[in-house]
């Protein structure tokens, strides 16, 4: 005798099986891919330094900061500026109390504001070290642009910034640490 099978149970069983398999794949995906809905830190652009970064028209400012001895004292602008245009661009920093410094950046050549040959100094800084100074940065040349930036103010507390404090002998970069030809000898200890 042949038993009759009912087709009315086959379709729901298949639906349940597909639902279980789909749910388990979704669960594995959610557990292993938690970054699916969370932002990935590697896609965030930020300055991994003490200074700021800003793109302004055809210039790119990188690691820009001010080194100053304090409020109402001069502040030296340090960092790097890149010109992405095909012609020279004059860059101007306008600070507190009418202080200003400007320089020309050639295309394709990085311009480093911390070299001994450049003295980009604002005559007055209105914020104390550890604060942010509002400075207007503008470019003249291919496509004029300007922006007010909040630039960190640092002092000589960190040894690497001490040579850049404006004024006196400390405004020159630190001397080279190459070994000299002179040798010093010390008297032997009496043991």
N, C-alpha and C positions, 0 to 999 in steps of 0.2 A: 504494500500500500504506500502510495506516494503522499507525502505531507505537503500541503500547500504553504508556501512562504508568502508572507505579506510584504508588498513593496512599500507599504505605508511607513515602515520603520527604517528603511534604507536611507532615504533622503535626510531625515533628522539626524541619524548617526553620522553621516558624512559632514553635515553642517557643524555638529558638535566637535568632530575630529579636526576640521579646518579651524574652528574657533580656538581650540586648545593649542594647536600648533602655532597659529598666528599670535595668540596671547603670549606664549612662551618665547617666541622670537622677539616680540616687542619688549618683554621683560629683560631678556638678555641684552638687547640693544640699549635699553635705558640704564642698566647696571654698568655696562662696559663703556658706554658713550655719554658719560655725564656732561661732557663738553658740548653736547648737541644743543643745549639751550643756554649754557653759561658762556659768557664772552671769553675768548681766548686771549690771554695776556700778550702773546707774541704778535697779535695784530694791532696792539696799541702803540702809537708812536709817542715817545717821551724822551726827555733829556736825562741821560744817565750820568749827570755831572752836577756841579754846583751852579752852573749858569743855565740860561734859557735858550731855546731854539725857536726861531720864527722865520717864516718865509714871507718876504715882502716884495711884491713885484718880481723883478729879476735878480734880487739878492736873497741869499740864504744866510741867516745869522745863526751861528752855532756856539754854544757854551759862552754866551755873553753875560758878563757880570761886571760889577764895579768894585774896585778895591780902594777903600778910603779909611782914613784915621778917625772919622767921626762926623757929626753934624756940623755943617758950615765949613767943612774942610774939603780940599780937592779930592776928586775921585778919578781913578784911572780905569778906562774901559778896556777889558781884555776879552779875548775870544777869537773866533775866526769868522770871516765874511767871504762868501763865494758869489761871483757874478756869473749868472747863467745866460746873459745876453751876448751880443757880438760886439758891443762897444763899451768904452769906459763908463763907469757910473760913480758919481760923487755921492757918498753916504754922509749924512749929518746926524749927530746925536745932540739934541737940545735938552738940557737938564734944568735944575732949579736955579732961580735968580738970574736967568738969561745966560747961564753957562752953556758953552757949545764947543764941539770938536767935530772936524770933518776930515775926510780922506777920500782918495780915489781908488777904486778897485778895478783892475784890468780883467777882461774876460778870460775865463779858463785858468786863472791863477789864484789860488787861495791867498787871502790877505789876513795875516795873523797880527792881531792887536797886542800881542804880548812879546813881540820881538824888541830888541834894544833900539832898533831904528825908528820905531813908532812911539810917539808919546801922546796917545789919545786921552787927554785929561780934561775933565769937566772942572771948572774952577770952583764949583760949590756943589755939595751933596746935601740934600735936606733931610735924609733919613739916616738913622744910626745903623752901624753894622749889625747884621742879623735881620734887617728889615728889607722891604722892597721899595725901590726908588722908581717913580714914574718918569720915564724918559721918552720924548718923542723922537722916533727914528724916521728919517725920510731919505729917499733916493732921488737924484736928479739925473736924467739921462734917458735911456730907453724906457718909456712908460713910467712916469713919475708916480710914486706911491709913498704913503706915510702911515704910521701907526703909533699909538701910545702904548708903551710896554712897561710892565712891572719887572724891573731888573734887580736881582739880589745884590745887596751890599755886603761885602766881606771886609775884614781888616787883616792885620798881620798875625792874628792868633794862630792861624794855620801856617806852618813854616813855608809851604810852597807859594803863598801869596805875599809874604813879607817883602820880597824883592820888588814888588810892584806898587808898594805904597808910594804915593806921590810925595816929592820933596826930599832933599838931602841925598846922601849916598845910598839910601835904601831904595831909591827909585830905579836903580840899575839892576838888571838881572844878576842873579847870584854867580859868583866866579865859577869857573870850570873846576870839576873835582878830579881832573886828570892828575896822576902822580907828577910831582916836580922832580927836577934833577938833583935837588938838594937832599941830603940825608942827614938825619939827626941821630946822634948817638947819646946814650945815657951812661952815666957812670955806673960801674958794676956795684952791686950791693955787697956789703961786707958780711959774708957768711962764713 
